[in-house]
Amino acid sequence: MPIVFRPAHADDLQRMQELVVGSINDLTERHGFGSMASVGRPDFQSFSLKDDPDGLWIAEADGEIVGSALSWVCGDLWFLAELFVSPGRQGSGIGNRLLAHTFDHARKAGATNKSLITFTFNVVSQGLYIRHGMLPRLPIYLFSGTRATLKPPRQGDELHCVAIEPSASHLDTLAQLDLSALGVSREKHHRYLLGDATMKGVFLKQHGDCVGYAYVSANGHVGPLAVAEARHMGAAFRTALSQAATDGAENLSAFLPGTSEAPGIALEHGMRIRFPMVLVSTREFGDWTRYLPRNPGFM
């Protein structure tokens, strides 16, 4: 049967999620990392479809989804959140066709920089992205640990947390922090996070001044997190870990850029590297000593 490439619809999203999880686990198992992903609700995919449907595509064969892609745009940054092909169909050109459709999304949106985060050991995909001018820029590591190994905060090191609200003034503060750290505003993505009942967003304050923000999920995952100056990263990450533990999470995790001081702090708290990833882009952007991504799809 011929493969049909078409825009994704709302009733495709759960099947897309199942394909993504199956493809990730096939890859990580083949490289000795074991099964890593589990199927959940496609909440971010649903948000992205409503926000910008041009960014979601599927490849279909006889009614079965055999490939899918999701991309989003903020300012001049186009980000490929997902590009996965069913393990039995890899190497047949489906990925290239899906990538071409997502590049059309970038062109229509006027994005001048393209980026994504992928597994370091996924060398086939990295080769594909390099051929399209997206070069490896930054190592990112998933760290994980438990509340039991978390050290108590050092005297005077923990920042004061103030709940983020979806108000105009709070969203403006978030936009300014992101523009400073990343070069683009993520206002729409903050609106998404603030509408997620499993997420807690806080401004981080020192002596009354806002020095950053952090999100902590109910399962103990930290991120995204941004600070106004790199010197605040250590205190900000320690505060976020402490917040996750205080909220009752047994397990802790975070995606940490290799240029940040956060990986060293994670090791101090008994966290360990679970697997390595890499950010690729057509040109460098952002100050990654000041930003921790949420995950490879959200950034």
DOVOVO-697864 format. One record per residue (C-alpha): residue in one letter; chain; residue number from 1; x, y, z. Coordinates in steps of 0.2 Angstrom, whole numbers. Each point is the difference from the previous one (the first is absolute). Layout:
N
R residu chaine num c1 c2 c3
R A A NUM X Y Z;
...
***
This chain:
299
R residu chaine num c1 c2 c3
R M A 1 0 0 0;
R P A 2 6 18 -4;
R I A 3 5 11 15;
R V A 4 -11 15 2;
R F A 5 7 16 8;
R R A 6 -13 11 8;
R P A 7 -3 13 14;
R A A 8 -4 -8 16;
R H A 9 -18 1 8;
R A A 10 -5 0 18;
R D A 11 -6 -19 -1;
R D A 12 18 -4 -6;
R L A 13 9 6 15;
R Q A 14 -1 -15 12;
R R A 15 6 -11 -14;
R M A 16 14 12 -4;
R Q A 17 5 -1 19;
R E A 18 0 -19 -1;
R L A 19 11 0 -15;
R V A 20 12 12 8;
R V A 21 1 -10 16;
R G A 22 3 -16 -10;
R S A 23 13 8 -10;
R I A 24 10 7 15;
R N A 25 -1 -16 9;
R D A 26 6 -10 -15;
R L A 27 15 12 -2;
R T A 28 5 1 19;
R E A 29 -2 -19 2;
R R A 30 12 -3 -15;
R H A 31 13 11 7;
R G A 32 -1 -8 17;
R F A 33 -9 13 10;
R G A 34 -16 -10 2;
R S A 35 -18 6 -2;
R M A 36 -2 18 4;
R A A 37 -16 7 -6;
R S A 38 -18 -4 5;
R V A 39 -16 5 -9;
R G A 40 -10 15 8;
R R A 41 -13 12 -6;
R P A 42 6 11 -15;
R D A 43 -3 16 9;
R F A 44 14 10 -7;
R Q A 45 -4 -7 -17;
R S A 46 -18 5 2;
R F A 47 5 18 5;
R S A 48 12 1 -15;
R L A 49 -13 -6 -12;
R K A 50 -12 14 6;
R D A 51 14 13 0;
R D A 52 8 -3 -17;
R P A 53 -7 -15 -9;
R D A 54 13 2 -14;
R G A 55 13 -8 11;
R L A 56 -8 -17 2;
R W A 57 2 -13 -14;
R I A 58 -2 -19 -2;
R A A 59 5 -14 -12;
R E A 60 -14 -13 -2;
R A A 61 0 -17 -9;
R D A 62 -16 -9 -2;
R G A 63 -8 10 15;
R E A 64 15 -3 11;
R I A 65 11 14 6;
R V A 66 18 -4 -4;
R G A 67 8 16 3;
R S A 68 -4 17 8;
R A A 69 8 17 3;
R L A 70 -4 15 11;
R S A 71 8 17 -1;
R W A 72 -3 17 9;
R V A 73 5 18 -3;
R C A 74 4 14 12;
R G A 75 7 16 -7;
R D A 76 13 -5 -13;
R L A 77 3 -17 8;
R W A 78 -7 -15 -8;
R F A 79 1 -16 11;
R L A 80 -2 -18 -5;
R A A 81 -8 -8 15;
R E A 82 -3 -17 -8;
R L A 83 5 -10 -15;
R F A 84 -3 -18 1;
R V A 85 -2 -15 -12;
R S A 86 -6 -17 4;
R P A 87 15 -12 3;
R G A 88 -6 -11 -14;
R R A 89 -1 15 -13;
R Q A 90 17 8 4;
R G A 91 12 3 -14;
R S A 92 -14 2 -13;
R G A 93 0 18 -2;
R I A 94 -15 4 11;
R G A 95 10 11 12;
R N A 96 7 10 -14;
R R A 97 -17 4 -7;
R L A 98 -7 4 17;
R L A 99 15 12 3;
R A A 100 -4 9 -16;
R H A 101 -18 3 5;
R T A 102 6 7 17;
R F A 103 13 11 -9;
R D A 104 -15 7 -9;
R H A 105 -7 5 16;
R A A 106 16 9 5;
R R A 107 0 9 -17;
R K A 108 -18 5 2;
R A A 109 3 7 17;
R G A 110 15 10 -5;
R A A 111 11 -9 12;
R T A 112 19 3 -3;
R N A 113 7 -13 12;
R K A 114 -4 -18 1;
R S A 115 4 -11 15;
R L A 116 -4 -16 9;
R I A 117 6 -12 14;
R T A 118 4 -18 -4;
R F A 119 8 -15 8;
R T A 120 19 1 -2;
R F A 121 1 -18 -5;
R N A 122 -13 2 -14;
R V A 123 14 3 -13;
R V A 124 -11 -4 -15;
R S A 125 -12 14 5;
R Q A 126 15 12 4;
R G A 127 7 -3 -17;
R L A 128 -17 5 -8;
R Y A 129 -1 16 10;
R I A 130 18 4 -4;
R R A 131 -3 -2 -19;
R H A 132 -14 13 3;
R G A 133 12 13 8;
R M A 134 -5 -4 18;
R L A 135 17 -3 9;
R P A 136 3 -7 18;
R R A 137 1 15 12;
R L A 138 -3 -6 18;
R P A 139 0 -16 10;
R I A 140 -15 -3 11;
R Y A 141 -2 -13 13;
R L A 142 -15 -8 9;
R F A 143 4 -1 18;
R S A 144 -10 -10 12;
R G A 145 0 -4 19;
R T A 146 -10 -2 15;
R R A 147 -6 11 14;
R A A 148 9 -11 13;
R T A 149 17 6 -7;
R L A 150 -4 18 -1;
R K A 151 11 11 12;
R P A 152 -8 14 10;
R P A 153 2 17 -7;
R R A 154 15 10 5;
R Q A 155 -3 15 12;
R G A 156 -5 15 -10;
R D A 157 1 -9 -17;
R E A 158 -18 -4 -3;
R L A 159 -11 13 -9;
R H A 160 -17 6 5;
R C A 161 -14 -8 -11;
R V A 162 -15 10 -5;
R A A 163 -14 -8 -10;
R I A 164 -2 5 -19;
R E A 165 -17 5 -5;
R P A 166 -6 2 -18;
R S A 167 -2 18 2;
R A A 168 7 13 -13;
R S A 169 13 6 12;
R H A 170 7 -17 4;
R L A 171 -1 -6 -18;
R D A 172 10 16 -5;
R T A 173 13 -4 14;
R L A 174 2 -18 -7;
R A A 175 2 7 -18;
R Q A 176 14 12 5;
R L A 177 9 -15 9;
R D A 178 -1 -11 -15;
R L A 179 5 14 -12;
R S A 180 15 3 10;
R A A 181 5 -18 2;
R L A 182 -6 -8 -17;
R G A 183 -3 15 -11;
R V A 184 -18 -4 -3;
R S A 185 -16 2 10;
R R A 186 -9 -16 5;
R E A 187 -16 8 6;
R K A 188 -12 -12 -8;
R H A 189 10 -15 8;
R H A 190 -1 8 17;
R R A 191 -19 1 -2;
R Y A 192 0 -18 -4;
R L A 193 10 -4 15;
R L A 194 -10 11 12;
R G A 195 -16 -9 -6;
R D A 196 7 -17 5;
R A A 197 -6 -6 17;
R T A 198 15 -11 2;
R M A 199 13 14 -2;
R K A 200 5 13 13;
R G A 201 8 16 -6;
R V A 202 9 12 11;
R F A 203 10 16 -1;
R L A 204 17 -1 9;
R K A 205 4 15 10;
R Q A 206 15 6 10;
R H A 207 -1 15 11;
R G A 208 -17 5 -8;
R D A 209 7 -1 -18;
R C A 210 -6 -12 -13;
R V A 211 15 -10 -6;
R G A 212 -8 -14 -9;
R Y A 213 -14 -12 -2;
R A A 214 -2 -19 2;
R Y A 215 -13 -13 -3;
R V A 216 -2 -16 10;
R S A 217 -11 -14 -5;
R A A 218 -10 -12 12;
R N A 219 12 -14 -5;
R G A 220 15 10 6;
R H A 221 6 5 -17;
R V A 222 9 18 0;
R G A 223 -2 11 -16;
R P A 224 -1 11 -9;
R L A 225 11 12 11;
R A A 226 8 16 -4;
R V A 227 10 13 9;
R A A 228 4 18 -3;
R E A 229 19 -2 3;
R A A 230 10 -16 -1;
R R A 231 6 3 18;
R H A 232 -18 -4 6;
R M A 233 0 -17 -8;
R G A 234 7 -10 14;
R A A 235 -12 7 13;
R A A 236 -15 -1 -12;
R F A 237 3 -19 -4;
R R A 238 2 -4 18;
R T A 239 -16 9 5;
R A A 240 -9 -9 -14;
R L A 241 6 -17 6;
R S A 242 -5 5 18;
R Q A 243 -17 5 -6;
R A A 244 -3 -17 -9;
R A A 245 5 -9 16;
R T A 246 -11 11 11;
R D A 247 -15 -3 -12;
R G A 248 2 -19 4;
R A A 249 9 -7 -16;
R E A 250 10 -16 4;
R N A 251 9 2 -16;
R L A 252 9 15 -8;
R S A 253 6 3 -18;
R A A 254 6 14 -11;
R F A 255 7 3 -17;
R L A 256 16 9 3;
R P A 257 11 9 -13;
R G A 258 19 -4 1;
R T A 259 5 18 0;
R S A 260 -10 3 16;
R E A 261 6 -2 18;
R A A 262 -16 -10 3;
R P A 263 7 -17 -5;
R G A 264 13 2 14;
R I A 265 -13 4 13;
R A A 266 -11 -15 -6;
R L A 267 15 -11 4;
R E A 268 2 7 17;
R H A 269 -18 -5 3;
R G A 270 3 -18 -5;
R M A 271 -8 2 -17;
R R A 272 7 -10 -14;
R I A 273 0 2 -19;
R R A 274 -13 -11 -8;
R F A 275 3 4 -18;
R P A 276 9 13 -11;
R M A 277 -8 12 -13;
R V A 278 6 13 -11;
R L A 279 -7 17 -6;
R V A 280 2 3 -19;
R S A 281 -4 17 -9;
R T A 282 4 9 -16;
R R A 283 8 14 11;
R E A 284 4 2 18;
R F A 285 -12 8 11;
R G A 286 -4 2 19;
R D A 287 11 1 15;
R W A 288 -1 -18 7;
R T A 289 8 4 16;
R R A 290 -16 9 4;
R Y A 291 -14 -12 -6;
R L A 292 -5 -18 3;
R P A 293 -12 -8 -12;
R R A 294 -15 -10 5;
R N A 295 2 -14 -12;
R P A 296 6 -3 -18;
R G A 297 -17 5 -8;
R F A 298 -4 15 10;
R M A 299 18 6 2;
***
